[in-house]
Structure formats: C-alpha cells, structure tokens
Amino acid sequence: METVVTNIDLIVSKSDAQGNITYVNPIFIKISGYTHGELLGKPHSILRHSGMPKVIFKYLWENLKNADDVVAYVKNLCKNGDYYWVLATVKTAKNPDGTFRNHMSTRRCITDNAKEVISKLYDDLLHVEISEGVEKSQEIFESFLIQKNIKSVEEFNIFMQNLNK
C-alpha cells in the first residue's frame, strides 16, 4: 500500500560517504515507520524498494562521487512493507577546506504525471535488469537519456524537476 507524501512534507536525511544514515528529520521517521535508532548508522539501502532499478542508484552514486547534485525519483520501502514515492535532491556538502562533509538528501512529494512516467521507465529498467542483467538495463537507461537529449547531470536534474510540474 502506498503511503502518501503530501506537498507540505519535507523529508531530510544526511549520510556519510558510504551512504550510512547520520541524520533524519521527524517527518522521515513518521513516513518510513522506522525509529530514529533503527535508522542511524544504517545504509540508506534499508529503504530500497524492490521496484527500484539498480541503474538509478548507480547513476546517483557516480554523480555524487563527482560532487554533482542529483535529482531523481525514488520509490522507498516503509518498515511495515508499504512504500512511498519522492522526488529526491541529493547534494554533497563540503567542509570549508573542501573535504567531504556529508551527503544531504531532501525529498518531496511527486505529481501523478511524474509517477506515471517514472513508474513506466523504472518498470522497464527493472524488467531488463532481472531478465538480462544490470549492464543491459544500463544500456536502456542510456538510450532513454539520448532519446530525451539529456547530455549532463544538470539536464537530467532539470528533466526530473520538470516532470513534477
């Protein structure tokens, strides 16, 4: 069953370089159904829904390693087995000396239009991933980017944000 993220909900988390959760805000706890203690120190993958293709996380982490912000739709798993859709904006924060501080993710609700478009794409990617492997799913994702004339992470982010209008 879907847990609805409303337009006033702002889910916030921070994680270390390996993706382990170091901070969550109260709305994150409420929507996910986990306690503060169950989330801190755990990898963000604790929330990974089986309907999320690996290639999307691969894209996200490759860009974060380059200190590029990424905006992407994510279907997360609640503790009770329910799920929720969000538009996540993930940024790499740096210390004043330029060293890594943390990854910060803010997540908001998504529109029905965005959910329809992204669900189809993710279902297609996941189907290929299961039947032919992650490499083939990567090829399909890259074809999607070419088809949409997306040549950079900035263009990808704009495309994702525009879907949510």
Rosetta blueprint (number, residue, H / E / L):
1 M L
2 E E
3 T L
4 V L
5 V L
6 T L
7 N L
8 I L
9 D L
10 L L
11 I E
12 V E
13 S E
14 K E
15 S E
16 D L
17 A L
18 Q L
19 G L
20 N E
21 I E
22 T E
23 Y E
24 V E
25 N L
26 P H
27 I H
28 F H
29 I H
30 K H
31 I H
32 S H
33 G L
34 Y L
35 T L
36 H H
37 G H
38 E H
39 L H
40 L L
41 G L
42 K L
43 P E
44 H H
45 S H
46 I H
47 L H
48 R E
49 H L
50 S L
51 G L
52 M L
53 P L
54 K H
55 V H
56 I H
57 F H
58 K H
59 Y H
60 L H
61 W H
62 E H
63 N H
64 L H
65 K H
66 N L
67 A L
68 D L
69 D L
70 V E
71 V E
72 A E
73 Y E
74 V E
75 K E
76 N E
77 L E
78 C L
79 K L
80 N L
81 G L
82 D L
83 Y E
84 Y E
85 W E
86 V E
87 L E
88 A E
89 T E
90 V E
91 K E
92 T E
93 A E
94 K E
95 N L
96 P L
97 D L
98 G L
99 T L
100 F E
101 R E
102 N E
103 H E
104 M E
105 S E
106 T E
107 R E
108 R E
109 C L
110 I L
111 T L
112 D H
113 N H
114 A H
115 K H
116 E H
117 V H
118 I H
119 S H
120 K H
121 L H
122 Y H
123 D H
124 D H
125 L H
126 L H
127 H H
128 V H
129 E H
130 I H
131 S H
132 E H
133 G L
134 V H
135 E H
136 K H
137 S H
138 Q H
139 E H
140 I H
141 F H
142 E H
143 S H
144 F H
145 L H
146 I H
147 Q H
148 K L
149 N L
150 I L
151 K L
152 S L
153 V H
154 E H
155 E H
156 F H
157 N H
158 I H
159 F H
160 M H
161 Q H
162 N H
163 L H
164 N L
165 K L
